[in-house]
């Protein structure tokens, strides 16, 4: 089995996380790079979305991933925040489509279950467990960065388990189902 590069994305309109991993033939993940796009808290939304698009396009050209995994939509208590998050996700999806890279959308609870063993794990727990799985220090610039690596790790597990077929947008698991 060849190694494959997976880019995990944690969307946002102020800060968006990215994490690039490589999974070798022995299914051992290695962090190649990670960070966060700082989009600015006071800049107009259209400007921030434009920066997000150009930053992500540059990242895709530089790392040339085999698969991009994006955290699925999450509706919290604040409808305005959910709408803004959807706008960032849309920009990310179009940018990935234009780069012609396989795409996978991963539900947030599945990421937590796969990486931390519980769909209700805290961001702190996810960060520590992501670092342990990658064999790195648990020091990240933000939870956006550690979450993006968790998304990439989850996508690597999904791919390994045969749940992603030819660039499908969602896993074959029904919502809320536990992986086997």
ChimeraX commands (.cxc) that place a marker at each C-alpha (Angstrom):
marker #1 position 0.00,0.00,0.00 radius 0.5
marker #1 position 1.29,3.43,-0.94 radius 0.5
marker #1 position 1.46,6.28,1.50 radius 0.5
marker #1 position -1.19,8.95,1.16 radius 0.5
marker #1 position -1.39,12.58,2.16 radius 0.5
marker #1 position -4.50,13.83,3.91 radius 0.5
marker #1 position -5.27,17.47,4.61 radius 0.5
marker #1 position -7.70,18.06,7.47 radius 0.5
marker #1 position -9.55,21.38,7.59 radius 0.5
marker #1 position -11.32,23.00,10.54 radius 0.5
marker #1 position -13.37,25.84,9.02 radius 0.5
marker #1 position -13.78,29.33,10.43 radius 0.5
marker #1 position -14.13,32.92,9.31 radius 0.5
marker #1 position -11.67,34.34,11.84 radius 0.5
marker #1 position -9.30,31.39,12.27 radius 0.5
marker #1 position -9.31,28.20,10.19 radius 0.5
marker #1 position -7.14,25.23,11.09 radius 0.5
marker #1 position -5.22,22.98,8.74 radius 0.5
marker #1 position -3.29,19.79,9.35 radius 0.5
marker #1 position -1.41,17.69,6.81 radius 0.5
marker #1 position -0.60,14.10,7.63 radius 0.5
marker #1 position 0.84,11.22,5.70 radius 0.5
marker #1 position -0.20,7.66,6.35 radius 0.5
marker #1 position 2.36,5.10,5.24 radius 0.5
marker #1 position 1.79,1.53,4.10 radius 0.5
marker #1 position 1.77,0.35,7.73 radius 0.5
marker #1 position -1.05,2.81,8.55 radius 0.5
marker #1 position 1.31,4.90,10.68 radius 0.5
marker #1 position 0.34,8.59,10.61 radius 0.5
marker #1 position 3.01,11.28,10.42 radius 0.5
marker #1 position 2.36,15.01,10.76 radius 0.5
marker #1 position 3.89,16.82,7.82 radius 0.5
marker #1 position 2.68,20.26,8.84 radius 0.5
marker #1 position -0.14,22.08,10.55 radius 0.5
marker #1 position -1.23,25.53,11.58 radius 0.5
marker #1 position -4.03,28.02,11.35 radius 0.5
marker #1 position -5.00,30.66,8.86 radius 0.5
marker #1 position -5.40,33.88,10.85 radius 0.5
marker #1 position -8.08,35.66,8.85 radius 0.5
marker #1 position -8.42,38.74,11.03 radius 0.5
marker #1 position -11.19,39.51,13.44 radius 0.5
marker #1 position -11.95,43.04,12.30 radius 0.5
marker #1 position -11.55,42.80,8.53 radius 0.5
marker #1 position -14.77,42.68,6.46 radius 0.5
marker #1 position -16.15,39.18,5.91 radius 0.5
marker #1 position -15.56,39.17,2.15 radius 0.5
marker #1 position -11.92,40.08,2.69 radius 0.5
marker #1 position -11.50,37.26,5.24 radius 0.5
marker #1 position -13.15,34.74,2.89 radius 0.5
marker #1 position -10.87,35.87,0.06 radius 0.5
marker #1 position -7.80,35.38,2.28 radius 0.5
marker #1 position -9.12,31.94,3.25 radius 0.5
marker #1 position -9.53,30.96,-0.40 radius 0.5
marker #1 position -6.08,32.15,-1.50 radius 0.5
marker #1 position -4.37,30.63,1.57 radius 0.5
marker #1 position -6.03,27.26,1.06 radius 0.5
marker #1 position -5.29,27.27,-2.68 radius 0.5
marker #1 position -1.61,27.92,-1.94 radius 0.5
marker #1 position -1.58,25.13,0.66 radius 0.5
marker #1 position -3.13,22.68,-1.83 radius 0.5
marker #1 position -0.51,23.58,-4.46 radius 0.5
marker #1 position 2.34,23.24,-1.95 radius 0.5
marker #1 position 1.38,19.94,-0.29 radius 0.5
marker #1 position -0.62,18.24,-3.09 radius 0.5
marker #1 position -2.78,16.06,-0.82 radius 0.5
marker #1 position -4.49,12.90,-2.05 radius 0.5
marker #1 position -7.56,13.66,0.05 radius 0.5
marker #1 position -9.00,16.71,1.79 radius 0.5
marker #1 position -11.21,16.13,4.83 radius 0.5
marker #1 position -13.44,18.94,6.03 radius 0.5
marker #1 position -15.30,19.02,9.32 radius 0.5
marker #1 position -19.01,18.63,8.66 radius 0.5
marker #1 position -21.60,21.24,9.47 radius 0.5
marker #1 position -22.34,21.82,13.12 radius 0.5
marker #1 position -25.38,23.77,14.27 radius 0.5
marker #1 position -24.83,25.16,17.74 radius 0.5
marker #1 position -26.93,27.60,19.69 radius 0.5
marker #1 position -26.00,30.63,17.60 radius 0.5
marker #1 position -27.60,30.65,14.15 radius 0.5
marker #1 position -25.45,33.57,12.98 radius 0.5
marker #1 position -22.26,31.68,13.85 radius 0.5
marker #1 position -23.57,28.59,12.04 radius 0.5
marker #1 position -24.25,30.67,8.92 radius 0.5
marker #1 position -20.76,32.21,9.01 radius 0.5
marker #1 position -19.22,28.77,9.45 radius 0.5
marker #1 position -21.22,27.58,6.43 radius 0.5
marker #1 position -19.80,30.42,4.37 radius 0.5
marker #1 position -16.25,29.40,5.27 radius 0.5
marker #1 position -17.04,25.75,4.52 radius 0.5
marker #1 position -18.44,26.75,1.12 radius 0.5
marker #1 position -15.27,28.66,0.22 radius 0.5
marker #1 position -13.17,25.67,1.30 radius 0.5
marker #1 position -15.29,23.21,-0.69 radius 0.5
marker #1 position -15.12,25.26,-3.89 radius 0.5
marker #1 position -11.36,25.73,-3.51 radius 0.5
marker #1 position -10.85,21.97,-3.08 radius 0.5
marker #1 position -13.14,21.23,-6.05 radius 0.5
marker #1 position -11.19,23.63,-8.25 radius 0.5
marker #1 position -7.96,21.87,-7.24 radius 0.5
marker #1 position -9.57,18.55,-8.25 radius 0.5
marker #1 position -8.63,16.79,-5.01 radius 0.5
marker #1 position -10.72,13.99,-3.52 radius 0.5
marker #1 position -12.95,15.29,-0.74 radius 0.5
marker #1 position -14.50,13.85,2.39 radius 0.5
marker #1 position -16.85,15.58,4.81 radius 0.5
marker #1 position -16.53,14.19,8.34 radius 0.5
marker #1 position -19.16,14.76,11.05 radius 0.5
marker #1 position -17.69,16.41,14.18 radius 0.5
marker #1 position -18.95,13.69,16.55 radius 0.5
marker #1 position -17.35,10.99,14.39 radius 0.5
marker #1 position -14.01,12.81,14.57 radius 0.5
marker #1 position -14.18,12.84,18.36 radius 0.5
marker #1 position -15.25,9.18,18.55 radius 0.5
marker #1 position -12.48,8.02,16.22 radius 0.5
marker #1 position -9.69,10.09,17.75 radius 0.5
marker #1 position -10.72,10.33,21.41 radius 0.5
marker #1 position -13.09,7.39,21.85 radius 0.5
marker #1 position -16.03,9.62,22.82 radius 0.5
marker #1 position -18.27,11.91,20.80 radius 0.5
marker #1 position -18.36,14.29,23.75 radius 0.5
marker #1 position -14.58,14.65,24.25 radius 0.5
marker #1 position -13.37,18.14,25.06 radius 0.5
marker #1 position -11.08,20.10,22.75 radius 0.5
marker #1 position -8.30,19.66,25.32 radius 0.5
marker #1 position -8.74,15.87,25.31 radius 0.5
marker #1 position -8.76,15.77,21.51 radius 0.5
marker #1 position -5.53,17.83,21.37 radius 0.5
marker #1 position -3.72,15.53,23.81 radius 0.5
marker #1 position -4.87,12.36,22.04 radius 0.5
marker #1 position -4.03,13.72,18.57 radius 0.5
marker #1 position -0.52,14.53,19.79 radius 0.5
marker #1 position -0.16,11.04,21.29 radius 0.5
marker #1 position -1.31,9.35,18.06 radius 0.5
marker #1 position 1.13,11.42,16.03 radius 0.5
marker #1 position 3.98,11.07,18.53 radius 0.5
marker #1 position 4.41,14.84,18.91 radius 0.5
marker #1 position 4.30,17.34,21.76 radius 0.5
marker #1 position 0.75,18.49,22.55 radius 0.5
marker #1 position 1.60,22.12,21.84 radius 0.5
marker #1 position -0.58,23.69,19.17 radius 0.5
marker #1 position -1.13,27.29,18.11 radius 0.5
marker #1 position -4.87,26.83,18.66 radius 0.5
marker #1 position -7.58,24.21,18.98 radius 0.5
marker #1 position -8.27,24.89,15.30 radius 0.5
marker #1 position -4.88,23.36,14.51 radius 0.5
marker #1 position -5.33,20.28,16.72 radius 0.5
marker #1 position -8.91,19.81,15.47 radius 0.5
marker #1 position -7.70,19.87,11.86 radius 0.5
marker #1 position -5.18,17.13,12.62 radius 0.5
marker #1 position -7.96,15.13,14.32 radius 0.5
marker #1 position -10.08,15.51,11.16 radius 0.5
marker #1 position -7.17,14.28,9.01 radius 0.5
marker #1 position -6.56,11.31,11.33 radius 0.5
marker #1 position -10.24,10.40,11.28 radius 0.5
marker #1 position -10.28,10.56,7.48 radius 0.5
marker #1 position -7.24,8.28,7.40 radius 0.5
marker #1 position -9.09,5.75,9.53 radius 0.5
marker #1 position -12.21,6.05,7.40 radius 0.5
marker #1 position -10.18,5.47,4.25 radius 0.5
marker #1 position -8.36,2.52,5.82 radius 0.5
marker #1 position -11.66,0.95,6.85 radius 0.5
marker #1 position -12.91,1.10,3.27 radius 0.5
marker #1 position -15.72,3.53,4.08 radius 0.5
marker #1 position -14.72,6.06,1.46 radius 0.5
marker #1 position -15.21,5.06,-2.12 radius 0.5
marker #1 position -13.67,7.06,-4.94 radius 0.5
marker #1 position -13.87,10.56,-3.46 radius 0.5
marker #1 position -17.33,10.13,-1.92 radius 0.5
marker #1 position -18.40,13.11,0.14 radius 0.5
marker #1 position -19.58,11.23,3.22 radius 0.5
marker #1 position -18.70,8.04,5.00 radius 0.5
marker #1 position -21.08,5.12,4.67 radius 0.5
marker #1 position -21.79,5.23,8.39 radius 0.5
marker #1 position -25.25,6.48,9.30 radius 0.5
marker #1 position -25.30,9.51,11.61 radius 0.5
marker #1 position -24.60,8.49,15.19 radius 0.5
marker #1 position -23.45,4.98,14.29 radius 0.5
marker #1 position -20.35,3.67,16.00 radius 0.5
marker #1 position -17.52,2.46,13.77 radius 0.5
marker #1 position -16.75,-1.25,13.91 radius 0.5
marker link #1:1,2 radius 0.2
marker link #1:2,3 radius 0.2
marker link #1:3,4 radius 0.2
marker link #1:4,5 radius 0.2
marker link #1:5,6 radius 0.2
marker link #1:6,7 radius 0.2
marker link #1:7,8 radius 0.2
marker link #1:8,9 radius 0.2
marker link #1:9,10 radius 0.2
marker link #1:10,11 radius 0.2
marker link #1:11,12 radius 0.2
marker link #1:12,13 radius 0.2
marker link #1:13,14 radius 0.2
marker link #1:14,15 radius 0.2
marker link #1:15,16 radius 0.2
marker link #1:16,17 radius 0.2
marker link #1:17,18 radius 0.2
marker link #1:18,19 radius 0.2
marker link #1:19,20 radius 0.2
marker link #1:20,21 radius 0.2
marker link #1:21,22 radius 0.2
marker link #1:22,23 radius 0.2
marker link #1:23,24 radius 0.2
marker link #1:24,25 radius 0.2
marker link #1:25,26 radius 0.2
marker link #1:26,27 radius 0.2
marker link #1:27,28 radius 0.2
marker link #1:28,29 radius 0.2
marker link #1:29,30 radius 0.2
marker link #1:30,31 radius 0.2
marker link #1:31,32 radius 0.2
marker link #1:32,33 radius 0.2
marker link #1:33,34 radius 0.2
marker link #1:34,35 radius 0.2
marker link #1:35,36 radius 0.2
marker link #1:36,37 radius 0.2
marker link #1:37,38 radius 0.2
marker link #1:38,39 radius 0.2
marker link #1:39,40 radius 0.2
marker link #1:40,41 radius 0.2
marker link #1:41,42 radius 0.2
marker link #1:42,43 radius 0.2
marker link #1:43,44 radius 0.2
marker link #1:44,45 radius 0.2
marker link #1:45,46 radius 0.2
marker link #1:46,47 radius 0.2
marker link #1:47,48 radius 0.2
marker link #1:48,49 radius 0.2
marker link #1:49,50 radius 0.2
marker link #1:50,51 radius 0.2
marker link #1:51,52 radius 0.2
marker link #1:52,53 radius 0.2
marker link #1:53,54 radius 0.2
marker link #1:54,55 radius 0.2
marker link #1:55,56 radius 0.2
marker link #1:56,57 radius 0.2
marker link #1:57,58 radius 0.2
marker link #1:58,59 radius 0.2
marker link #1:59,60 radius 0.2
marker link #1:60,61 radius 0.2
marker link #1:61,62 radius 0.2
marker link #1:62,63 radius 0.2
marker link #1:63,64 radius 0.2
marker link #1:64,65 radius 0.2
marker link #1:65,66 radius 0.2
marker link #1:66,67 radius 0.2
marker link #1:67,68 radius 0.2
marker link #1:68,69 radius 0.2
marker link #1:69,70 radius 0.2
marker link #1:70,71 radius 0.2
marker link #1:71,72 radius 0.2
marker link #1:72,73 radius 0.2
marker link #1:73,74 radius 0.2
marker link #1:74,75 radius 0.2
marker link #1:75,76 radius 0.2
marker link #1:76,77 radius 0.2
marker link #1:77,78 radius 0.2
marker link #1:78,79 radius 0.2
marker link #1:79,80 radius 0.2
marker link #1:80,81 radius 0.2
marker link #1:81,82 radius 0.2
marker link #1:82,83 radius 0.2
marker link #1:83,84 radius 0.2
marker link #1:84,85 radius 0.2
marker link #1:85,86 radius 0.2
marker link #1:86,87 radius 0.2
marker link #1:87,88 radius 0.2
marker link #1:88,89 radius 0.2
marker link #1:89,90 radius 0.2
marker link #1:90,91 radius 0.2
marker link #1:91,92 radius 0.2
marker link #1:92,93 radius 0.2
marker link #1:93,94 radius 0.2
marker link #1:94,95 radius 0.2
marker link #1:95,96 radius 0.2
marker link #1:96,97 radius 0.2
marker link #1:97,98 radius 0.2
marker link #1:98,99 radius 0.2
marker link #1:99,100 radius 0.2
marker link #1:100,101 radius 0.2
marker link #1:101,102 radius 0.2
marker link #1:102,103 radius 0.2
marker link #1:103,104 radius 0.2
marker link #1:104,105 radius 0.2
marker link #1:105,106 radius 0.2
marker link #1:106,107 radius 0.2
marker link #1:107,108 radius 0.2
marker link #1:108,109 radius 0.2
marker link #1:109,110 radius 0.2
marker link #1:110,111 radius 0.2
marker link #1:111,112 radius 0.2
marker link #1:112,113 radius 0.2
marker link #1:113,114 radius 0.2
marker link #1:114,115 radius 0.2
marker link #1:115,116 radius 0.2
marker link #1:116,117 radius 0.2
marker link #1:117,118 radius 0.2
marker link #1:118,119 radius 0.2
marker link #1:119,120 radius 0.2
marker link #1:120,121 radius 0.2
marker link #1:121,122 radius 0.2
marker link #1:122,123 radius 0.2
marker link #1:123,124 radius 0.2
marker link #1:124,125 radius 0.2
marker link #1:125,126 radius 0.2
marker link #1:126,127 radius 0.2
marker link #1:127,128 radius 0.2
marker link #1:128,129 radius 0.2
marker link #1:129,130 radius 0.2
marker link #1:130,131 radius 0.2
marker link #1:131,132 radius 0.2
marker link #1:132,133 radius 0.2
marker link #1:133,134 radius 0.2
marker link #1:134,135 radius 0.2
marker link #1:135,136 radius 0.2
marker link #1:136,137 radius 0.2
marker link #1:137,138 radius 0.2
marker link #1:138,139 radius 0.2
marker link #1:139,140 radius 0.2
marker link #1:140,141 radius 0.2
marker link #1:141,142 radius 0.2
marker link #1:142,143 radius 0.2
marker link #1:143,144 radius 0.2
marker link #1:144,145 radius 0.2
marker link #1:145,146 radius 0.2
marker link #1:146,147 radius 0.2
marker link #1:147,148 radius 0.2
marker link #1:148,149 radius 0.2
marker link #1:149,150 radius 0.2
marker link #1:150,151 radius 0.2
marker link #1:151,152 radius 0.2
marker link #1:152,153 radius 0.2
marker link #1:153,154 radius 0.2
marker link #1:154,155 radius 0.2
marker link #1:155,156 radius 0.2
marker link #1:156,157 radius 0.2
marker link #1:157,158 radius 0.2
marker link #1:158,159 radius 0.2
marker link #1:159,160 radius 0.2
marker link #1:160,161 radius 0.2
marker link #1:161,162 radius 0.2
marker link #1:162,163 radius 0.2
marker link #1:163,164 radius 0.2
marker link #1:164,165 radius 0.2
marker link #1:165,166 radius 0.2
marker link #1:166,167 radius 0.2
marker link #1:167,168 radius 0.2
marker link #1:168,169 radius 0.2
marker link #1:169,170 radius 0.2
marker link #1:170,171 radius 0.2
marker link #1:171,172 radius 0.2
marker link #1:172,173 radius 0.2
marker link #1:173,174 radius 0.2
marker link #1:174,175 radius 0.2
marker link #1:175,176 radius 0.2
marker link #1:176,177 radius 0.2
marker link #1:177,178 radius 0.2
marker link #1:178,179 radius 0.2
marker link #1:179,180 radius 0.2
view
